[in-house]
Amino acid sequence: MIDDRICIFYVADRVEDIAKAANPTKKAQDFLKELNHNIGVDARRKRNNPPPPPQNEITAPRKRRGRPKKNG
């Protein structure tokens, strides 16, 4: 299974770098481009490699509905 989560510490470090940069607009655009690229890569990977269907799934027996039948 593919892990498509991101590290919040990485994001915080990148935002801090953007805030301290001489050209924050350029750095912010680069970071946004990186995020969009990674979103696209994850989406393509999920589409090309769908998870296998569950095997031997055990289900509970269904309850009977309605009135019970009479013996006679």
N, CA, C, O and CB atoms as a CASP TS submission, in Angstrom:
PFRMAT TS
TARGET T0000
AUTHOR 0000-0000-0000
METHOD Language model
MODEL 1
PARENT N/A
ATOM      1  N   MET     1       0.834  -1.168   0.000  1.00  0.00           N
ATOM      2  CA  MET     1       0.000   0.000   0.000  1.00  0.00           C
ATOM      3  C   MET     1       0.889   1.246   0.000  1.00  0.00           C
ATOM      4  O   MET     1       1.912   1.294   0.684  1.00  0.00           O
ATOM      5  CB  MET     1      -0.954  -0.010   1.210  1.00  0.00           C
ATOM      6  N   ILE     2       0.494   2.217  -0.754  1.00  0.00           N
ATOM      7  CA  ILE     2       1.281   3.423  -0.909  1.00  0.00           C
ATOM      8  C   ILE     2       0.923   4.415   0.194  1.00  0.00           C
ATOM      9  O   ILE     2      -0.250   4.650   0.484  1.00  0.00           O
ATOM     10  CB  ILE     2       1.056   4.044  -2.299  1.00  0.00           C
ATOM     11  N   ASP     3       1.948   4.985   0.795  1.00  0.00           N
ATOM     12  CA  ASP     3       1.742   5.994   1.825  1.00  0.00           C
ATOM     13  C   ASP     3       1.811   7.361   1.167  1.00  0.00           C
ATOM     14  O   ASP     3       2.880   7.780   0.724  1.00  0.00           O
ATOM     15  CB  ASP     3       2.795   5.865   2.970  1.00  0.00           C
ATOM     16  N   ASP     4       0.683   8.064   1.097  1.00  0.00           N
ATOM     17  CA  ASP     4       0.661   9.353   0.409  1.00  0.00           C
ATOM     18  C   ASP     4       0.516  10.527   1.375  1.00  0.00           C
ATOM     19  O   ASP     4       0.038  11.597   0.997  1.00  0.00           O
ATOM     20  CB  ASP     4      -0.469   9.381  -0.598  1.00  0.00           C
ATOM     21  N   ARG     5       0.927  10.322   2.606  1.00  0.00           N
ATOM     22  CA  ARG     5       0.903  11.415   3.577  1.00  0.00           C
ATOM     23  C   ARG     5       2.188  12.226   3.459  1.00  0.00           C
ATOM     24  O   ARG     5       3.181  11.759   2.903  1.00  0.00           O
ATOM     25  CB  ARG     5       0.730  10.873   5.021  1.00  0.00           C
ATOM     26  N   ILE     6       2.156  13.453   3.993  1.00  0.00           N
ATOM     27  CA  ILE     6       3.359  14.278   3.990  1.00  0.00           C
ATOM     28  C   ILE     6       3.746  14.599   5.429  1.00  0.00           C
ATOM     29  O   ILE     6       2.916  14.565   6.337  1.00  0.00           O
ATOM     30  CB  ILE     6       3.140  15.583   3.172  1.00  0.00           C
ATOM     31  N   CYS     7       5.002  14.904   5.609  1.00  0.00           N
ATOM     32  CA  CYS     7       5.525  15.221   6.934  1.00  0.00           C
ATOM     33  C   CYS     7       5.273  16.701   7.216  1.00  0.00           C
ATOM     34  O   CYS     7       5.729  17.563   6.464  1.00  0.00           O
ATOM     35  CB  CYS     7       7.048  14.880   7.036  1.00  0.00           C
ATOM     36  N   ILE     8       4.561  16.994   8.282  1.00  0.00           N
ATOM     37  CA  ILE     8       4.245  18.375   8.624  1.00  0.00           C
ATOM     38  C   ILE     8       5.506  19.139   9.007  1.00  0.00           C
ATOM     39  O   ILE     8       5.557  20.359   8.849  1.00  0.00           O
ATOM     40  CB  ILE     8       3.228  18.424   9.766  1.00  0.00           C
ATOM     41  N   PHE     9       6.524  18.442   9.507  1.00  0.00           N
ATOM     42  CA  PHE     9       7.787  19.104   9.842  1.00  0.00           C
ATOM     43  C   PHE     9       8.489  19.583   8.570  1.00  0.00           C
ATOM     44  O   PHE     9       9.083  20.662   8.551  1.00  0.00           O
ATOM     45  CB  PHE     9       8.710  18.147  10.639  1.00  0.00           C
ATOM     46  N   TYR    10       8.419  18.784   7.519  1.00  0.00           N
ATOM     47  CA  TYR    10       8.999  19.191   6.241  1.00  0.00           C
ATOM     48  C   TYR    10       8.299  20.434   5.714  1.00  0.00           C
ATOM     49  O   TYR    10       8.946  21.371   5.246  1.00  0.00           O
ATOM     50  CB  TYR    10       8.906  18.053   5.215  1.00  0.00           C
ATOM     51  N   VAL    11       6.976  20.435   5.793  1.00  0.00           N
ATOM     52  CA  VAL    11       6.205  21.583   5.316  1.00  0.00           C
ATOM     53  C   VAL    11       6.543  22.823   6.150  1.00  0.00           C
ATOM     54  O   VAL    11       6.720  23.911   5.603  1.00  0.00           O
ATOM     55  CB  VAL    11       4.681  21.284   5.378  1.00  0.00           C
ATOM     56  N   ALA    12       6.632  22.658   7.458  1.00  0.00           N
ATOM     57  CA  ALA    12       6.958  23.796   8.323  1.00  0.00           C
ATOM     58  C   ALA    12       8.348  24.350   7.999  1.00  0.00           C
ATOM     59  O   ALA    12       8.541  25.565   7.960  1.00  0.00           O
ATOM     60  CB  ALA    12       6.885  23.381   9.808  1.00  0.00           C
ATOM     61  N   ASP    13       9.307  23.464   7.769  1.00  0.00           N
ATOM     62  CA  ASP    13      10.657  23.918   7.400  1.00  0.00           C
ATOM     63  C   ASP    13      10.655  24.666   6.077  1.00  0.00           C
ATOM     64  O   ASP    13      11.326  25.688   5.935  1.00  0.00           O
ATOM     65  CB  ASP    13      11.615  22.729   7.317  1.00  0.00           C
ATOM     66  N   ARG    14       9.899  24.156   5.108  1.00  0.00           N
ATOM     67  CA  ARG    14       9.836  24.836   3.805  1.00  0.00           C
ATOM     68  C   ARG    14       9.174  26.202   3.917  1.00  0.00           C
ATOM     69  O   ARG    14       9.635  27.162   3.301  1.00  0.00           O
ATOM     70  CB  ARG    14       9.076  23.976   2.792  1.00  0.00           C
ATOM     71  N   VAL    15       8.103  26.303   4.692  1.00  0.00           N
ATOM     72  CA  VAL    15       7.429  27.593   4.879  1.00  0.00           C
ATOM     73  C   VAL    15       8.355  28.576   5.593  1.00  0.00           C
ATOM     74  O   VAL    15       8.381  29.761   5.262  1.00  0.00           O
ATOM     75  CB  VAL    15       6.115  27.413   5.682  1.00  0.00           C
ATOM     76  N   GLU    16       9.105  28.090   6.559  1.00  0.00           N
ATOM     77  CA  GLU    16      10.073  28.939   7.255  1.00  0.00           C
ATOM     78  C   GLU    16      11.148  29.435   6.285  1.00  0.00           C
ATOM     79  O   GLU    16      11.534  30.603   6.329  1.00  0.00           O
ATOM     80  CB  GLU    16      10.722  28.171   8.427  1.00  0.00           C
ATOM     81  N   ASP    17      11.627  28.554   5.417  1.00  0.00           N
ATOM     82  CA  ASP    17      12.613  28.960   4.406  1.00  0.00           C
ATOM     83  C   ASP    17      12.031  30.010   3.464  1.00  0.00           C
ATOM     84  O   ASP    17      12.722  30.951   3.075  1.00  0.00           O
ATOM     85  CB  ASP    17      13.093  27.740   3.600  1.00  0.00           C
ATOM     86  N   ILE    18      10.776  29.850   3.104  1.00  0.00           N
ATOM     87  CA  ILE    18      10.117  30.818   2.223  1.00  0.00           C
ATOM     88  C   ILE    18      10.032  32.182   2.915  1.00  0.00           C
ATOM     89  O   ILE    18      10.285  33.218   2.301  1.00  0.00           O
ATOM     90  CB  ILE    18       8.696  30.321   1.824  1.00  0.00           C
ATOM     91  N   ALA    19       9.672  32.165   4.201  1.00  0.00           N
ATOM     92  CA  ALA    19       9.534  33.422   4.938  1.00  0.00           C
ATOM     93  C   ALA    19      10.867  34.154   5.072  1.00  0.00           C
ATOM     94  O   ALA    19      10.897  35.385   5.079  1.00  0.00           O
ATOM     95  CB  ALA    19       8.951  33.156   6.319  1.00  0.00           C
ATOM     96  N   LYS    20      11.971  33.410   5.179  1.00  0.00           N
ATOM     97  CA  LYS    20      13.294  34.014   5.361  1.00  0.00           C
ATOM     98  C   LYS    20      14.006  34.322   4.043  1.00  0.00           C
ATOM     99  O   LYS    20      15.068  34.944   4.051  1.00  0.00           O
ATOM    100  CB  LYS    20      14.157  33.100   6.191  1.00  0.00           C
ATOM    101  N   ALA    21      13.449  33.904   2.930  1.00  0.00           N
ATOM    102  CA  ALA    21      14.121  34.024   1.635  1.00  0.00           C
ATOM    103  C   ALA    21      14.153  35.476   1.154  1.00  0.00           C
ATOM    104  O   ALA    21      13.315  36.300   1.519  1.00  0.00           O
ATOM    105  CB  ALA    21      13.423  33.143   0.594  1.00  0.00           C
ATOM    106  N   ALA    22      15.166  35.752   0.310  1.00  0.00           N
ATOM    107  CA  ALA    22      15.280  37.075  -0.293  1.00  0.00           C
ATOM    108  C   ALA    22      14.183  37.275  -1.333  1.00  0.00           C
ATOM    109  O   ALA    22      13.706  38.392  -1.533  1.00  0.00           O
ATOM    110  CB  ALA    22      16.669  37.263  -0.932  1.00  0.00           C
ATOM    111  N   ASN    23      13.784  36.184  -1.996  1.00  0.00           N
ATOM    112  CA  ASN    23      12.724  36.238  -3.003  1.00  0.00           C
ATOM    113  C   ASN    23      11.642  35.224  -2.606  1.00  0.00           C
ATOM    114  O   ASN    23      11.588  34.130  -3.169  1.00  0.00           O
ATOM    115  CB  ASN    23      13.289  35.938  -4.450  1.00  0.00           C
ATOM    116  N   PRO    24      10.778  35.578  -1.640  1.00  0.00           N
ATOM    117  CA  PRO    24       9.800  34.600  -1.146  1.00  0.00           C
ATOM    118  C   PRO    24       8.768  34.173  -2.193  1.00  0.00           C
ATOM    119  O   PRO    24       8.256  33.056  -2.131  1.00  0.00           O
ATOM    120  CB  PRO    24       9.084  35.168   0.047  1.00  0.00           C
ATOM    121  N   THR    25       8.460  35.042  -3.143  1.00  0.00           N
ATOM    122  CA  THR    25       7.481  34.679  -4.163  1.00  0.00           C
ATOM    123  C   THR    25       7.982  33.516  -5.006  1.00  0.00           C
ATOM    124  O   THR    25       7.232  32.579  -5.280  1.00  0.00           O
ATOM    125  CB  THR    25       7.167  35.881  -5.058  1.00  0.00           C
ATOM    126  N   LYS    26       9.232  33.566  -5.414  1.00  0.00           N
ATOM    127  CA  LYS    26       9.837  32.500  -6.225  1.00  0.00           C
ATOM    128  C   LYS    26       9.889  31.194  -5.439  1.00  0.00           C
ATOM    129  O   LYS    26       9.572  30.127  -5.964  1.00  0.00           O
ATOM    130  CB  LYS    26      11.257  32.902  -6.682  1.00  0.00           C
ATOM    131  N   LYS    27      10.300  31.295  -4.157  1.00  0.00           N
ATOM    132  CA  LYS    27      10.373  30.085  -3.321  1.00  0.00           C
ATOM    133  C   LYS    27       8.983  29.486  -3.110  1.00  0.00           C
ATOM    134  O   LYS    27       8.832  28.264  -3.134  1.00  0.00           O
ATOM    135  CB  LYS    27      11.023  30.407  -1.955  1.00  0.00           C
ATOM    136  N   ALA    28       7.966  30.326  -2.902  1.00  0.00           N
ATOM    137  CA  ALA    28       6.600  29.834  -2.699  1.00  0.00           C
ATOM    138  C   ALA    28       6.083  29.157  -3.964  1.00  0.00           C
ATOM    139  O   ALA    28       5.414  28.127  -3.888  1.00  0.00           O
ATOM    140  CB  ALA    28       5.661  30.987  -2.290  1.00  0.00           C
ATOM    141  N   GLN    29       6.389  29.728  -5.123  1.00  0.00           N
ATOM    142  CA  GLN    29       5.967  29.119  -6.382  1.00  0.00           C
ATOM    143  C   GLN    29       6.655  27.769  -6.586  1.00  0.00           C
ATOM    144  O   GLN    29       6.029  26.823  -7.064  1.00  0.00           O
ATOM    145  CB  GLN    29       6.274  30.057  -7.562  1.00  0.00           C
ATOM    146  N   ASP    30       7.945  27.672  -6.227  1.00  0.00           N
ATOM    147  CA  ASP    30       8.662  26.400  -6.348  1.00  0.00           C
ATOM    148  C   ASP    30       8.060  25.335  -5.435  1.00  0.00           C
ATOM    149  O   ASP    30       7.903  24.180  -5.832  1.00  0.00           O
ATOM    150  CB  ASP    30      10.145  26.593  -6.019  1.00  0.00           C
ATOM    151  N   PHE    31       7.727  25.736  -4.211  1.00  0.00           N
ATOM    152  CA  PHE    31       7.137  24.787  -3.265  1.00  0.00           C
ATOM    153  C   PHE    31       5.762  24.330  -3.749  1.00  0.00           C
ATOM    154  O   PHE    31       5.439  23.145  -3.658  1.00  0.00           O
ATOM    155  CB  PHE    31       7.027  25.421  -1.863  1.00  0.00           C
ATOM    156  N   LEU    32       4.954  25.248  -4.259  1.00  0.00           N
ATOM    157  CA  LEU    32       3.640  24.887  -4.798  1.00  0.00           C
ATOM    158  C   LEU    32       3.785  23.936  -5.985  1.00  0.00           C
ATOM    159  O   LEU    32       3.011  22.990  -6.125  1.00  0.00           O
ATOM    160  CB  LEU    32       2.864  26.150  -5.221  1.00  0.00           C
ATOM    161  N   LYS    33       4.769  24.189  -6.828  1.00  0.00           N
ATOM    162  CA  LYS    33       5.023  23.310  -7.969  1.00  0.00           C
ATOM    163  C   LYS    33       5.407  21.907  -7.498  1.00  0.00           C
ATOM    164  O   LYS    33       4.961  20.906  -8.060  1.00  0.00           O
ATOM    165  CB  LYS    33       6.133  23.894  -8.861  1.00  0.00           C
ATOM    166  N   GLU    34       6.244  21.850  -6.453  1.00  0.00           N
ATOM    167  CA  GLU    34       6.650  20.558  -5.883  1.00  0.00           C
ATOM    168  C   GLU    34       5.443  19.810  -5.319  1.00  0.00           C
ATOM    169  O   GLU    34       5.295  18.609  -5.547  1.00  0.00           O
ATOM    170  CB  GLU    34       7.709  20.763  -4.779  1.00  0.00           C
ATOM    171  N   LEU    35       4.579  20.517  -4.581  1.00  0.00           N
ATOM    172  CA  LEU    35       3.391  19.877  -4.012  1.00  0.00           C
ATOM    173  C   LEU    35       2.474  19.352  -5.100  1.00  0.00           C
ATOM    174  O   LEU    35       1.988  18.224  -5.016  1.00  0.00           O
ATOM    175  CB  LEU    35       2.632  20.855  -3.122  1.00  0.00           C
ATOM    176  N   ASN    36       2.234  20.164  -6.123  1.00  0.00           N
ATOM    177  CA  ASN    36       1.370  19.726  -7.217  1.00  0.00           C
ATOM    178  C   ASN    36       1.968  18.544  -7.967  1.00  0.00           C
ATOM    179  O   ASN    36       1.241  17.643  -8.386  1.00  0.00           O
ATOM    180  CB  ASN    36       1.117  20.875  -8.181  1.00  0.00           C
ATOM    181  N   HIS    37       3.274  18.540  -8.138  1.00  0.00           N
ATOM    182  CA  HIS    37       3.939  17.412  -8.798  1.00  0.00           C
ATOM    183  C   HIS    37       3.731  16.137  -7.988  1.00  0.00           C
ATOM    184  O   HIS    37       3.391  15.090  -8.540  1.00  0.00           O
ATOM    185  CB  HIS    37       5.453  17.696  -8.980  1.00  0.00           C
ATOM    186  N   ASN    38       3.937  16.230  -6.668  1.00  0.00           N
ATOM    187  CA  ASN    38       3.797  15.047  -5.819  1.00  0.00           C
ATOM    188  C   ASN    38       2.355  14.553  -5.769  1.00  0.00           C
ATOM    189  O   ASN    38       2.117  13.346  -5.722  1.00  0.00           O
ATOM    190  CB  ASN    38       4.286  15.352  -4.409  1.00  0.00           C
ATOM    191  N   ILE    39       1.395  15.467  -5.780  1.00  0.00           N
ATOM    192  CA  ILE    39      -0.003  15.064  -5.821  1.00  0.00           C
ATOM    193  C   ILE    39      -0.275  14.291  -7.110  1.00  0.00           C
ATOM    194  O   ILE    39      -0.944  13.258  -7.095  1.00  0.00           O
ATOM    195  CB  ILE    39      -0.934  16.296  -5.713  1.00  0.00           C
ATOM    196  N   GLY    40       0.248  14.802  -8.220  1.00  0.00           N
ATOM    197  CA  GLY    40       0.063  14.132  -9.505  1.00  0.00           C
ATOM    198  C   GLY    40       0.717  12.776  -9.560  1.00  0.00           C
ATOM    199  O   GLY    40       0.141  11.829 -10.097  1.00  0.00           O
ATOM    200  N   VAL    41       1.926  12.664  -9.008  1.00  0.00           N
ATOM    201  CA  VAL    41       2.633  11.385  -8.997  1.00  0.00           C
ATOM    202  C   VAL    41       1.857  10.365  -8.178  1.00  0.00           C
ATOM    203  O   VAL    41       1.702   9.218  -8.597  1.00  0.00           O
ATOM    204  CB  VAL    41       4.059  11.553  -8.435  1.00  0.00           C
ATOM    205  N   ASP    42       1.366  10.780  -7.002  1.00  0.00           N
ATOM    206  CA  ASP    42       0.594   9.861  -6.162  1.00  0.00           C
ATOM    207  C   ASP    42      -0.691   9.425  -6.848  1.00  0.00           C
ATOM    208  O   ASP    42      -1.067   8.255  -6.779  1.00  0.00           O
ATOM    209  CB  ASP    42       0.270  10.513  -4.822  1.00  0.00           C
ATOM    210  N   ALA    43      -1.364  10.354  -7.505  1.00  0.00           N
ATOM    211  CA  ALA    43      -2.615  10.021  -8.190  1.00  0.00           C
ATOM    212  C   ALA    43      -2.360   9.046  -9.338  1.00  0.00           C
ATOM    213  O   ALA    43      -3.121   8.098  -9.532  1.00  0.00           O
ATOM    214  CB  ALA    43      -3.298  11.298  -8.719  1.00  0.00           C
ATOM    215  N   ARG    44      -1.295   9.280 -10.092  1.00  0.00           N
ATOM    216  CA  ARG    44      -0.973   8.366 -11.206  1.00  0.00           C
ATOM    217  C   ARG    44      -0.600   6.989 -10.673  1.00  0.00           C
ATOM    218  O   ARG    44      -0.988   5.972 -11.249  1.00  0.00           O
ATOM    219  CB  ARG    44       0.186   8.934 -12.067  1.00  0.00           C
ATOM    220  N   ARG    45       0.146   6.953  -9.582  1.00  0.00           N
ATOM    221  CA  ARG    45       0.552   5.671  -9.012  1.00  0.00           C
ATOM    222  C   ARG    45      -0.663   4.887  -8.535  1.00  0.00           C
ATOM    223  O   ARG    45      -0.746   3.678  -8.750  1.00  0.00           O
ATOM    224  CB  ARG    45       1.534   5.883  -7.853  1.00  0.00           C
ATOM    225  N   LYS    46      -1.612   5.573  -7.884  1.00  0.00           N
ATOM    226  CA  LYS    46      -2.827   4.896  -7.430  1.00  0.00           C
ATOM    227  C   LYS    46      -3.652   4.384  -8.606  1.00  0.00           C
ATOM    228  O   LYS    46      -4.211   3.288  -8.555  1.00  0.00           O
ATOM    229  CB  LYS    46      -3.671   5.839  -6.573  1.00  0.00           C
ATOM    230  N   ARG    47      -3.722   5.190  -9.666  1.00  0.00           N
ATOM    231  CA  ARG    47      -4.521   4.800 -10.836  1.00  0.00           C
ATOM    232  C   ARG    47      -3.897   3.610 -11.552  1.00  0.00           C
ATOM    233  O   ARG    47      -4.610   2.709 -11.994  1.00  0.00           O
ATOM    234  CB  ARG    47      -4.662   5.981 -11.810  1.00  0.00           C
ATOM    235  N   ASN    48      -2.580   3.597 -11.668  1.00  0.00           N
ATOM    236  CA  ASN    48      -1.901   2.525 -12.391  1.00  0.00           C
ATOM    237  C   ASN    48      -1.728   1.260 -11.560  1.00  0.00           C
ATOM    238  O   ASN    48      -1.543   0.179 -12.119  1.00  0.00           O
ATOM    239  CB  ASN    48      -0.558   3.001 -12.858  1.00  0.00           C
ATOM    240  N   ASN    49      -1.784   1.376 -10.251  1.00  0.00           N
ATOM    241  CA  ASN    49      -1.607   0.230  -9.360  1.00  0.00           C
ATOM    242  C   ASN    49      -2.737   0.189  -8.340  1.00  0.00           C
ATOM    243  O   ASN    49      -2.503   0.451  -7.160  1.00  0.00           O
ATOM    244  CB  ASN    49      -0.236   0.293  -8.647  1.00  0.00           C
ATOM    245  N   PRO    50      -3.962  -0.136  -8.768  1.00  0.00           N
ATOM    246  CA  PRO    50      -5.063  -0.153  -7.800  1.00  0.00           C
ATOM    247  C   PRO    50      -4.842  -1.268  -6.777  1.00  0.00           C
ATOM    248  O   PRO    50      -4.203  -2.275  -7.084  1.00  0.00           O
ATOM    249  CB  PRO    50      -6.426  -0.341  -8.521  1.00  0.00           C
ATOM    250  N   PRO    51      -5.368  -1.092  -5.563  1.00  0.00           N
ATOM    251  CA  PRO    51      -5.188  -2.134  -4.546  1.00  0.00           C
ATOM    252  C   PRO    51      -5.915  -3.407  -4.957  1.00  0.00           C
ATOM    253  O   PRO    51      -6.966  -3.342  -5.594  1.00  0.00           O
ATOM    254  CB  PRO    51      -5.697  -1.651  -3.171  1.00  0.00           C
ATOM    255  N   PRO    52      -5.367  -4.558  -4.602  1.00  0.00           N
ATOM    256  CA  PRO    52      -6.024  -5.820  -4.964  1.00  0.00           C
ATOM    257  C   PRO    52      -7.338  -5.960  -4.192  1.00  0.00           C
ATOM    258  O   PRO    52      -7.478  -5.424  -3.093  1.00  0.00           O
ATOM    259  CB  PRO    52      -5.089  -7.034  -4.673  1.00  0.00           C
ATOM    260  N   PRO    53      -8.299  -6.685  -4.775  1.00  0.00           N
ATOM    261  CA  PRO    53      -9.566  -6.887  -4.067  1.00  0.00           C
ATOM    262  C   PRO    53      -9.346  -7.747  -2.829  1.00  0.00           C
ATOM    263  O   PRO    53      -8.451  -8.593  -2.814  1.00  0.00           O
ATOM    264  CB  PRO    53     -10.614  -7.542  -4.996  1.00  0.00           C
ATOM    265  N   PRO    54     -10.152  -7.540  -1.791  1.00  0.00           N
ATOM    266  CA  PRO    54      -9.990  -8.355  -0.581  1.00  0.00           C
ATOM    267  C   PRO    54     -10.269  -9.818  -0.884  1.00  0.00           C
ATOM    268  O   PRO    54     -11.167 -10.143  -1.662  1.00  0.00           O
ATOM    269  CB  PRO    54     -10.924  -7.858   0.540  1.00  0.00           C
ATOM    270  N   GLN    55      -9.495 -10.695  -0.265  1.00  0.00           N
ATOM    271  CA  GLN    55      -9.642 -12.125  -0.522  1.00  0.00           C
ATOM    272  C   GLN    55     -10.182 -12.824   0.714  1.00  0.00           C
ATOM    273  O   GLN    55      -9.827 -12.493   1.845  1.00  0.00           O
ATOM    274  CB  GLN    55      -8.299 -12.747  -0.947  1.00  0.00           C
ATOM    275  N   ASN    56     -11.046 -13.798   0.470  1.00  0.00           N
ATOM    276  CA  ASN    56     -11.626 -14.610   1.541  1.00  0.00           C
ATOM    277  C   ASN    56     -12.253 -13.743   2.618  1.00  0.00           C
ATOM    278  O   ASN    56     -12.015 -13.940   3.810  1.00  0.00           O
ATOM    279  CB  ASN    56     -10.567 -15.512   2.156  1.00  0.00           C
ATOM    280  N   GLU    57     -13.043 -12.797   2.190  1.00  0.00           N
ATOM    281  CA  GLU    57     -13.697 -11.922   3.150  1.00  0.00           C
ATOM    282  C   GLU    57     -14.811 -12.700   3.836  1.00  0.00           C
ATOM    283  O   GLU    57     -15.664 -13.290   3.173  1.00  0.00           O
ATOM    284  CB  GLU    57     -14.251 -10.642   2.459  1.00  0.00           C
ATOM    285  N   ILE    58     -14.800 -12.699   5.152  1.00  0.00           N
ATOM    286  CA  ILE    58     -15.790 -13.432   5.925  1.00  0.00           C
ATOM    287  C   ILE    58     -16.932 -12.477   6.258  1.00  0.00           C
ATOM    288  O   ILE    58     -16.712 -11.390   6.794  1.00  0.00           O
ATOM    289  CB  ILE    58     -15.163 -14.041   7.223  1.00  0.00           C
ATOM    290  N   THR    59     -18.138 -12.893   5.938  1.00  0.00           N
ATOM    291  CA  THR    59     -19.299 -12.062   6.235  1.00  0.00           C
ATOM    292  C   THR    59     -20.187 -12.777   7.243  1.00  0.00           C
ATOM    293  O   THR    59     -20.246 -14.006   7.266  1.00  0.00           O
ATOM    294  CB  THR    59     -20.090 -11.731   4.946  1.00  0.00           C
ATOM    295  N   ALA    60     -20.860 -12.021   8.057  1.00  0.00           N
ATOM    296  CA  ALA    60     -21.772 -12.586   9.050  1.00  0.00           C
ATOM    297  C   ALA    60     -23.026 -13.077   8.337  1.00  0.00           C
ATOM    298  O   ALA    60     -23.446 -12.485   7.343  1.00  0.00           O
ATOM    299  CB  ALA    60     -22.131 -11.538  10.153  1.00  0.00           C
ATOM    300  N   PRO    61     -23.628 -14.155   8.838  1.00  0.00           N
ATOM    301  CA  PRO    61     -24.866 -14.632   8.210  1.00  0.00           C
ATOM    302  C   PRO    61     -25.952 -13.575   8.361  1.00  0.00           C
ATOM    303  O   PRO    61     -26.018 -12.864   9.364  1.00  0.00           O
ATOM    304  CB  PRO    61     -25.326 -15.982   8.836  1.00  0.00           C
ATOM    305  N   ARG    62     -26.799 -13.489   7.347  1.00  0.00           N
ATOM    306  CA  ARG    62     -27.866 -12.497   7.361  1.00  0.00           C
ATOM    307  C   ARG    62     -29.002 -12.955   8.265  1.00  0.00           C
ATOM    308  O   ARG    62     -29.346 -14.135   8.322  1.00  0.00           O
ATOM    309  CB  ARG    62     -28.385 -12.239   5.938  1.00  0.00           C
ATOM    310  N   LYS    63     -29.568 -11.988   8.966  1.00  0.00           N
ATOM    311  CA  LYS    63     -30.724 -12.297   9.801  1.00  0.00           C
ATOM    312  C   LYS    63     -31.944 -12.461   8.908  1.00  0.00           C
ATOM    313  O   LYS    63     -32.080 -11.782   7.890  1.00  0.00           O
ATOM    314  CB  LYS    63     -30.962 -11.188  10.867  1.00  0.00           C
ATOM    315  N   ARG    64     -32.815 -13.359   9.294  1.00  0.00           N
ATOM    316  CA  ARG    64     -34.056 -13.530   8.551  1.00  0.00           C
ATOM    317  C   ARG    64     -34.983 -12.374   8.884  1.00  0.00           C
ATOM    318  O   ARG    64     -35.056 -11.923  10.027  1.00  0.00           O
ATOM    319  CB  ARG    64     -34.727 -14.894   8.876  1.00  0.00           C
ATOM    320  N   ARG    65     -35.677 -11.913   7.880  1.00  0.00           N
ATOM    321  CA  ARG    65     -36.574 -10.804   8.069  1.00  0.00           C
ATOM    322  C   ARG    65     -38.015 -11.281   7.976  1.00  0.00           C
ATOM    323  O   ARG    65     -38.303 -12.285   7.324  1.00  0.00           O
ATOM    324  CB  ARG    65     -36.298  -9.710   7.047  1.00  0.00           C
ATOM    325  N   GLY    66     -38.901 -10.573   8.618  1.00  0.00           N
ATOM    326  CA  GLY    66     -40.316 -10.901   8.536  1.00  0.00           C
ATOM    327  C   GLY    66     -40.780 -11.824   9.651  1.00  0.00           C
ATOM    328  O   GLY    66     -40.069 -12.064  10.627  1.00  0.00           O
ATOM    329  N   ARG    67     -41.986 -12.329   9.479  1.00  0.00           N
ATOM    330  CA  ARG    67     -42.558 -13.222  10.482  1.00  0.00           C
ATOM    331  C   ARG    67     -41.981 -14.617  10.342  1.00  0.00           C
ATOM    332  O   ARG    67     -41.651 -15.060   9.241  1.00  0.00           O
ATOM    333  CB  ARG    67     -44.082 -13.266  10.363  1.00  0.00           C
ATOM    334  N   PRO    68     -41.863 -15.304  11.467  1.00  0.00           N
ATOM    335  CA  PRO    68     -41.438 -16.715  11.356  1.00  0.00           C
ATOM    336  C   PRO    68     -42.578 -17.552  10.775  1.00  0.00           C
ATOM    337  O   PRO    68     -43.751 -17.254  11.000  1.00  0.00           O
ATOM    338  CB  PRO    68     -41.004 -17.280  12.752  1.00  0.00           C
ATOM    339  N   LYS    69     -42.231 -18.586  10.038  1.00  0.00           N
ATOM    340  CA  LYS    69     -43.253 -19.467   9.433  1.00  0.00           C
ATOM    341  C   LYS    69     -43.840 -20.375  10.493  1.00  0.00           C
ATOM    342  O   LYS    69     -43.163 -20.771  11.442  1.00  0.00           O
ATOM    343  CB  LYS    69     -42.652 -20.315   8.277  1.00  0.00           C
ATOM    344  N   LYS    70     -45.160 -20.708  10.310  1.00  0.00           N
ATOM    345  CA  LYS    70     -45.859 -21.608  11.233  1.00  0.00           C
ATOM    346  C   LYS    70     -45.524 -23.042  10.861  1.00  0.00           C
ATOM    347  O   LYS    70     -45.286 -23.346   9.692  1.00  0.00           O
ATOM    348  CB  LYS    70     -47.403 -21.373  11.198  1.00  0.00           C
ATOM    349  N   ASN    71     -45.505 -23.926  11.860  1.00  0.00           N
ATOM    350  CA  ASN    71     -45.237 -25.348  11.622  1.00  0.00           C
ATOM    351  C   ASN    71     -46.548 -26.100  11.397  1.00  0.00           C
ATOM    352  O   ASN    71     -46.916 -26.901  12.255  1.00  0.00           O
ATOM    353  CB  ASN    71     -44.459 -25.965  12.811  1.00  0.00           C
ATOM    354  N   GLY    72     -47.213 -25.911  10.388  1.00  0.00           N
ATOM    355  CA  GLY    72     -48.417 -26.670  10.251  1.00  0.00           C
ATOM    356  C   GLY    72     -49.317 -26.330   9.188  1.00  0.00           C
ATOM    357  O   GLY    72     -50.363 -26.961   9.039  1.00  0.00           O
TER
END
